Amino acid sequence: WKQNDAIWESEHENKLFREQQKRRLMKIEKEKQEQIAQQTAKQQAEAKALKILKLQEFKETLENGLRVVKFNRRGKMAFRTLLLVGDHTLTWRGDEKADKQKGSGGKTSSNSKKVGDLFDLRQMSYLQLGEEPENGGEGSGSGKPPLLGTSTLRLHVNKHKDIRTMMENGNCLCLVFKERSIDIGLDCEDQRNLIAEGFKLLLDDLNQRA
């Protein structure tokens, strides 16, 4: 009997030890999952805060005026200042710096005070980089290369080598609406990408609040 009791006690102790180990491992795994969840929540909160900050900075940039080269549908281009009016209305005015250079005696032309059409950004169809296929297309399937940019941007690219270079270098951005597009050129690809990111953040914010 003593031998059987010793065997039973040994098995019982082993069983208790295995259960304790199991509970310990479960606790460690639970703590690990909680740490991962906390870290994920922290990263998401930081990412959200960064988006809010970037959006606010972009809105302030547009409210103060963003100087761009604007390509119009008639094949003409000019410096313009893009403006955000209110939360979701985009427009532009003549460029004061360019008008001063054109005017006599350093006087500002009345063109710099003219305001362009008003565009509701909530009605924008999509945002497109100038060097990308139109509306994400990949060609007609007939072996022809895809159409890049928009019809307005292509009009300028086909007429001016320097505009083609701007497009190929990643300096152009197209804001496409149902009836037309707003096609602009920036100083460099980095600035274009920064402005494109800002518009995406603004559009996401408007869609979430719609």
C-alpha positions in Angstrom: 0.0 0.0 0.0 2.8 2.4 0.9 4.3 1.9 -2.6 0.9 2.5 -4.3 0.4 5.6 -2.2 3.8 6.9 -3.2 3.1 6.2 -6.9 -0.3 8.0 -6.5 1.2 11.0 -4.8 3.9 11.2 -7.4 1.4 11.1 -10.2 -0.8 13.7 -8.4 2.2 16.0 -7.9 3.1 15.6 -11.6 -0.5 16.4 -12.6 -0.6 19.5 -10.4 2.8 20.6 -11.8 1.5 20.2 -15.4 -1.6 22.2 -14.5 0.4 25.0 -12.9 2.7 25.1 -15.9 -0.3 25.3 -18.2 -1.9 28.1 -16.2 1.5 29.9 -16.1 1.9 29.6 -19.9 -1.7 30.7 -20.4 -1.1 33.8 -18.2 2.1 34.6 -20.1 0.2 34.3 -23.4 -2.6 36.4 -22.2 -0.2 39.1 -21.0 1.6 38.9 -24.3 -1.7 39.4 -26.2 -2.7 42.3 -24.0 0.7 44.0 -24.6 0.2 43.5 -28.4 -3.3 44.9 -28.2 -2.1 47.9 -26.2 0.8 48.5 -28.6 -1.5 48.2 -31.6 -4.0 50.7 -30.0 -1.1 53.1 -29.3 0.1 52.8 -32.9 -3.4 53.4 -34.2 -3.9 56.4 -32.0 -0.5 57.8 -33.0 -1.3 57.2 -36.7 -4.7 58.9 -36.3 -3.2 61.9 -34.5 -0.6 62.2 -37.3 -3.3 62.1 -40.0 -5.3 64.8 -38.1 -2.1 66.9 -37.9 -1.3 66.4 -41.6 -4.9 67.2 -42.6 -4.9 70.4 -40.5 -1.6 71.5 -42.0 -2.8 70.8 -45.6 -6.1 72.7 -45.0 -4.1 75.6 -43.7 -1.9 75.5 -46.7 -4.9 75.6 -49.1 -6.6 78.3 -47.0 -3.5 80.5 -47.3 -3.2 79.7 -51.0 -1.1 77.1 -52.9 0.8 78.4 -55.9 0.6 76.0 -58.9 0.8 75.9 -62.6 -2.8 75.4 -63.8 -3.4 73.8 -67.2 -6.8 74.8 -68.7 -9.0 73.0 -71.3 -8.1 75.5 -74.1 -4.4 74.6 -74.0 -3.3 77.6 -72.0 -1.4 77.5 -68.7 -0.7 80.1 -66.0 0.3 80.4 -62.4 -2.7 80.2 -60.2 -3.3 80.2 -56.4 -5.5 77.3 -55.3 -7.7 78.1 -52.4 -9.9 76.1 -50.0 -13.1 78.0 -49.1 -14.9 76.7 -46.1 -14.6 72.9 -45.5 -15.0 71.5 -49.0 -15.0 74.2 -51.8 -12.0 74.5 -54.0 -11.3 77.5 -56.3 -8.3 79.6 -57.5 -7.3 83.2 -58.1 -4.8 84.8 -60.4 -1.2 84.7 -59.2 -0.1 88.1 -57.8 3.6 87.4 -58.2 3.2 86.5 -61.9 0.9 89.5 -62.5 3.3 91.9 -61.0 6.0 90.7 -63.4 3.7 91.2 -66.3 2.4 94.6 -65.2 4.2 97.9 -65.4 5.9 99.6 -62.5 5.4 96.6 -60.3 1.7 97.1 -60.0 -0.6 94.2 -59.4 -2.9 93.3 -62.3 -6.7 93.0 -61.6 -6.3 89.3 -62.8 -4.8 88.5 -59.4 -8.1 89.4 -57.8 -10.3 87.3 -60.1 -11.6 84.1 -58.6 -12.2 80.9 -60.6 -15.0 78.5 -60.6 -16.1 76.9 -57.4 -15.7 73.1 -57.0 -17.3 71.0 -54.3 -14.6 68.5 -53.3 -17.3 66.1 -52.1 -18.3 65.7 -55.8 -14.8 64.8 -56.9 -14.7 61.4 -58.7 -11.0 60.5 -58.1 -7.5 61.9 -57.7 -5.0 61.0 -60.3 -1.2 61.4 -60.6 -0.3 62.9 -64.0 2.0 60.0 -65.1 -0.5 57.3 -64.3 -3.0 55.7 -66.8 -6.3 57.6 -67.0 -8.8 56.4 -64.4 -6.5 53.5 -63.6 -6.8 52.0 -67.1 -4.2 49.7 -68.7 -4.7 50.4 -72.4 -7.2 49.3 -74.9 -6.0 45.8 -75.4 -4.9 46.6 -79.0 -1.3 46.8 -78.1 -1.5 50.6 -77.8 0.0 52.2 -74.7 -2.4 53.4 -72.1 -3.5 57.1 -72.1 -1.7 58.9 -69.3 -3.2 61.7 -67.2 -6.4 63.4 -68.4 -7.5 64.7 -71.8 -6.6 68.2 -70.6 -3.1 67.3 -69.4 -2.5 65.3 -72.6 -3.4 68.4 -74.6 -0.6 70.3 -72.9 1.9 67.4 -73.0 1.4 67.0 -76.7 2.0 70.7 -77.3 4.9 71.4 -75.0 8.0 69.3 -74.4 8.6 71.0 -71.0 5.1 69.9 -69.8 5.8 66.4 -71.0 9.0 66.5 -68.9 7.0 67.7 -65.9 4.5 64.9 -66.3 7.2 62.2 -66.7 9.1 63.6 -63.7 6.0 63.2 -61.5 5.2 66.9 -61.1 1.5 66.8 -62.2 -1.7 66.1 -60.4 -5.2 65.8 -61.7 -8.4 66.3 -59.7 -11.1 64.7 -61.7 -14.7 65.7 -61.4 -17.7 64.4 -63.4 -17.7 67.2 -65.9 -14.1 68.2 -66.0 -10.7 68.0 -64.3 -8.5 70.4 -62.5 -4.9 69.8 -63.8 -2.0 71.3 -62.0 1.8 71.2 -62.0 4.0 71.5 -58.9 7.7 72.4 -58.4 8.8 68.8 -57.9 7.6 65.2 -57.4 8.0 65.4 -53.6 5.8 68.5 -53.4 3.3 66.8 -55.8 3.2 63.7 -53.6 2.7 65.8 -50.5 -0.2 67.7 -52.0 -1.7 64.4 -53.3 -1.6 62.9 -49.9 -3.2 66.0 -48.4 -6.1 65.8 -50.9 -6.6 62.1 -50.1 -6.8 62.9 -46.4 -9.2 65.7 -47.0 -11.4 63.6 -49.2 -11.4 60.7 -46.7 -12.4 63.2 -44.0 -15.2 64.6 -46.1 -16.5 61.1 -47.0 -16.5 60.1 -43.3 -18.5 63.1 -42.4 -21.0 62.8 -45.3 
